[in-house]
Amino acid sequence: MKKDAKKRFLLYLIIFIGFGISHSLKAQDFLVTMQRDSLNCKLGKLEGDFYPIEFKLDDELMTGMIHKDSVLYFKKNMFRSMDDYRLRPWYPLVSLGINVGGAHQFGPLRVGLTEDFNSKKGDFSDRNEFYLGADLAVYLSKLTGYGLKYHYRSMLGGDIQQNYIGPMLSLRFWDSKRRNHWIVHGSVGYGRMVHDNAMIKIGTKEPEPIKLTANMLAGDVGVGYNLKLSRNLSTQFKLSVTIGYPDYVRILDYSRINPGGADPAPDISGYCHNMNSVNLTVGFAVH
C-alpha cells in the first residue's frame, strides 16, 4: 500500500509539472522589427545570423527566418497564445525558494532521565529548532502555482530530526508595480521524526540510549514576502506553521535492548510527541 501511495504521489507531481511546462510552451513572444512592426510569434534560438519564427497570417500558420539585424526588440512569453494579441505583463513561471531560520516546537518534550531514573521534561530552550526548507513551484498564472515543499528541522543538537515533504499549492499577490509580492502556501504530506540517543531504563539494567522513529500525515501553511533583486532573483521572508501528530512511535533497535522479549516494554511516552511548530525563516528565490 505504501508503494502504491508513493507511485500515485509521483504521478500527480509529474502531471502538475508537465501541465505547467505545456502551459509555458503555448505562450507566445512579442517581436518588434527595425521598421517598428510588431508581431505575435514564437521566436526560436538564434541559428547563425537568423532567428526561426512561427506566426499566424490570416489564420494560417507560417514559419520563416528573420535576420538578427532586423530585430529591434523582443520579449518572451508576452501573449497567452498565438491567437491572443493582448499584451500581458511578465510573471515568473517557475520559482525555487531556499529558506534557513529557526523554529519552536509546541507541546511537552521528553529529553531523557533524571538521576533517579524518572522522566526528564525539556524546558523552553530545548524546543528551539534549526530549520532548512525548499519550495519548488510551477505557476500556471500570475496567482496560482503547484509544486513540492520540503523542510528539515533539528532539536537537541541534532538528536531529534524532523523531515517533511508534500505537494504544495502556492498563491502570489503582486504589488501595483508588479515587482514584489506576497506568497501564501498550503501543503499536506508526509512527516517523519527520528530521536537518537533517547535514554530509557528497563528493569534492573543501566539506562541506555535507543533510537525512536515516528511517521505521520502532516501539514504546513505559511505566508511570505518576496523582495525582487533582479529578474531572476529575490529575497524571501517567511512565517509558517507545521502540524503533525504521529500514530505511533517505534523503537527501531528494540531487539538490541530486549533480545528475549521477556522484559516489559520501556516507557517512551513523551518521546517524539508531535511535529507542531512555528517557523521563521529568511532566504532567496530563483525564478
C-alpha positions in Angstrom: 0.0 0.0 0.0 2.8 2.4 0.9 4.5 1.7 -2.5 1.2 2.4 -4.3 0.8 5.7 -2.5 4.3 6.8 -3.4 3.7 5.9 -7.1 0.4 8.0 -7.0 2.2 10.9 -5.4 5.0 10.8 -8.1 2.4 10.6 -10.8 0.5 13.6 -9.5 3.7 15.6 -9.2 4.7 14.8 -12.8 1.2 15.8 -14.1 1.5 19.1 -12.2 4.9 19.9 -13.6 4.0 18.7 -17.1 0.9 20.8 -17.1 2.9 23.9 -16.2 5.5 23.2 -18.9 2.9 22.7 -21.6 1.2 26.0 -20.5 4.5 27.8 -20.9 5.1 26.3 -24.4 1.8 27.7 -25.6 2.8 31.2 -24.6 3.9 33.5 -27.5 6.7 36.1 -27.8 6.5 39.8 -28.7 8.8 40.9 -31.5 9.5 44.4 -32.9 11.4 44.9 -36.1 13.7 47.7 -37.1 10.7 49.1 -39.1 8.7 49.3 -35.9 6.4 46.5 -36.9 5.2 44.3 -34.0 4.5 40.6 -34.3 2.9 37.9 -32.0 5.1 34.9 -32.8 7.1 32.0 -31.4 10.8 33.0 -31.6 13.4 30.2 -31.6 17.1 30.2 -30.7 19.5 32.1 -32.9 20.9 29.9 -35.6 23.9 31.7 -37.1 22.5 35.2 -38.0 18.9 34.2 -38.1 16.0 33.6 -35.7 13.4 30.9 -36.7 9.9 32.2 -36.1 6.3 30.8 -36.2 3.3 33.2 -36.6 -0.2 33.3 -37.9 -1.2 35.2 -41.1 -4.9 35.2 -42.0 -5.4 32.2 -39.6 -2.7 30.2 -41.4 0.4 29.1 -39.5 3.5 30.4 -41.1 7.2 29.6 -40.5 10.3 31.5 -41.5 13.6 33.2 -40.5 14.4 36.7 -39.6 17.9 38.2 -39.6 19.1 39.4 -36.2 19.9 42.9 -37.5 16.2 43.2 -38.4 15.1 42.7 -34.8 14.8 45.8 -32.7 13.4 44.2 -29.6 11.7 41.0 -28.4 10.2 39.8 -25.1 9.4 36.2 -24.3 6.0 34.9 -23.2 4.1 38.2 -23.7 1.0 36.6 -25.2 -1.1 33.7 -23.8 -1.3 32.0 -27.2 -0.8 32.6 -30.9 -4.4 33.7 -31.3 -4.1 36.3 -28.4 -3.0 39.8 -29.3 -3.4 41.3 -25.9 -0.1 42.1 -24.3 0.3 40.7 -20.8 2.9 41.5 -18.1 5.7 39.1 -17.5 5.5 36.9 -14.4 7.9 34.1 -13.4 6.6 30.6 -14.4 8.9 28.6 -12.1 10.2 29.5 -8.7 12.7 27.7 -6.4 12.9 29.1 -2.8 15.6 28.2 -0.2 14.9 29.3 3.4 17.0 29.0 6.6 16.0 30.0 10.1 14.6 28.9 13.4 11.5 27.2 14.7 9.9 26.5 18.0 8.3 23.2 18.9 5.0 23.2 20.8 3.9 20.7 23.4 5.8 18.7 26.0 9.1 17.2 25.2 10.9 14.4 27.0 14.7 14.8 26.8 16.0 11.9 29.0 16.0 10.6 32.6 16.7 12.3 35.9 19.3 10.9 38.4 16.6 8.7 40.0 15.5 7.5 36.5 12.3 9.4 36.2 11.2 11.1 33.0 13.0 14.4 32.4 11.0 17.1 30.6 12.6 19.6 28.4 12.4 23.3 29.1 11.6 26.2 26.7 15.0 26.4 25.1 15.1 22.6 24.4 12.2 23.1 22.0 14.1 25.6 19.8 14.9 24.2 16.4 17.1 24.7 13.3 15.1 25.0 10.1 16.1 24.4 6.5 13.5 24.4 3.7 13.0 24.4 0.0 9.9 25.1 -2.2 9.6 24.4 -5.9 6.5 25.7 -7.7 5.3 25.9 -11.3 2.9 28.8 -11.8 0.0 28.5 -14.2 -0.9 32.1 -13.9 0.3 35.2 -12.0 -1.6 34.0 -9.0 -1.7 30.2 -8.8 1.1 27.6 -8.7 1.6 24.0 -7.8 4.7 22.3 -6.6 6.6 20.5 -3.9 7.6 21.5 -0.4 10.4 20.0 1.8 11.9 21.0 5.1 14.3 19.7 7.7 14.4 20.6 11.3 16.5 19.5 14.3 16.5 19.9 18.1 18.8 19.0 21.0 21.9 19.3 19.0 20.6 17.1 16.2 19.4 14.2 18.4 15.8 15.0 17.3 15.4 15.3 13.5 12.2 16.0 11.6 11.6 15.8 7.8 8.6 16.9 5.9 7.7 16.6 2.2 4.5 17.1 0.3 2.7 18.6 -2.7 2.1 22.4 -2.4 -0.4 25.0 -3.5 1.1 28.4 -3.8 -0.6 31.8 -4.3 1.1 35.1 -5.2 -0.3 38.6 -4.6 1.7 41.2 -6.6 2.1 44.9 -5.7 0.9 47.6 -8.1 4.3 47.8 -9.8 4.5 44.0 -10.3 7.9 43.9 -8.6 7.4 42.4 -5.1 4.7 40.0 -4.0 3.2 38.2 -1.0 3.2 34.3 -1.0 0.6 32.1 0.7 1.2 28.4 0.6 -0.5 25.3 1.9 0.7 21.7 1.8 -0.3 18.3 3.2 2.2 15.4 3.1 4.5 13.0 4.9 6.2 13.7 8.2 9.0 11.7 9.8 10.7 12.1 13.2 13.8 10.4 14.5 15.1 10.7 18.0 18.6 9.4 18.5 20.1 8.8 22.0 16.7 8.7 23.7 17.6 7.4 27.2 15.4 4.6 28.7 15.6 2.1 31.5 14.3 -1.5 31.5 14.1 -3.4 34.8 17.4 -3.5 36.7 19.5 -2.7 33.6 21.5 0.5 33.4 19.9 3.3 31.4 21.0 3.2 27.7 20.3 5.2 24.6 17.9 3.9 21.9 16.6 5.2 18.6 13.0 6.1 18.1 11.1 6.8 14.9 7.6 8.1 14.1 5.7 8.6 10.8 2.6 10.7 10.2 0.4 12.7 8.0 1.4 16.3 8.5 0.6 19.7 7.1 2.3 23.1 6.5 0.8 26.5 5.9 2.7 29.8 5.6 2.9 33.3 4.4 6.0 35.1 3.0 7.1 38.2 1.2 9.4 38.4 -1.8 11.6 41.4 -2.5 12.8 41.5 -6.1 16.6 41.9 -6.6 16.7 41.2 -10.3 14.7 39.5 -13.0 15.7 36.0 -11.7 16.4 36.5 -8.0 14.6 37.8 -4.9 15.0 37.7 -1.2 12.3 35.9 0.8 11.0 36.2 4.3 8.5 33.6 5.6 6.5 32.6 8.6 4.9 29.2 8.6 3.2 26.7 10.9 3.7 22.9 10.8 1.2 20.4 12.3 1.6 16.7 12.7 0.7 14.0 15.2 2.3 10.5 15.0 0.0 7.5 15.0 2.7 5.6 16.9 6.4 5.7 18.0 8.6 2.8 17.1 11.7 1.6 18.9 14.0 1.0 16.0 16.5 -1.2 17.9 14.1 -2.9 20.3 15.7 -6.3 19.7 19.0 -5.0 21.0 17.7 -3.8 24.3 15.4 -6.7 24.8 16.5 -9.7 22.8 14.5 -12.3 24.6 11.3 -10.2 24.8 10.9 -11.1 28.5 11.1 -7.6 30.0 8.1 -5.2 29.7 8.4 -2.6 27.0 10.1 0.6 28.2 8.1 3.8 28.9 8.6 6.0 25.9 5.6 8.3 26.4 6.6 11.9 25.7 9.2 11.0 23.1 8.5 12.3 19.6 5.4 14.0 20.9 4.4 15.8 17.7 5.7 18.0 14.9 3.8 21.1 15.8 5.9 24.2 15.5 6.1 27.8 14.2 8.9 28.6 11.8 10.5 31.9 11.0 13.0 31.9 8.0 14.8 34.1 5.6 16.3 33.1 2.2 16.1 33.7 -1.5 14.1 32.6 -4.5 15.4 31.9 -8.0 12.9 32.4 -10.9 
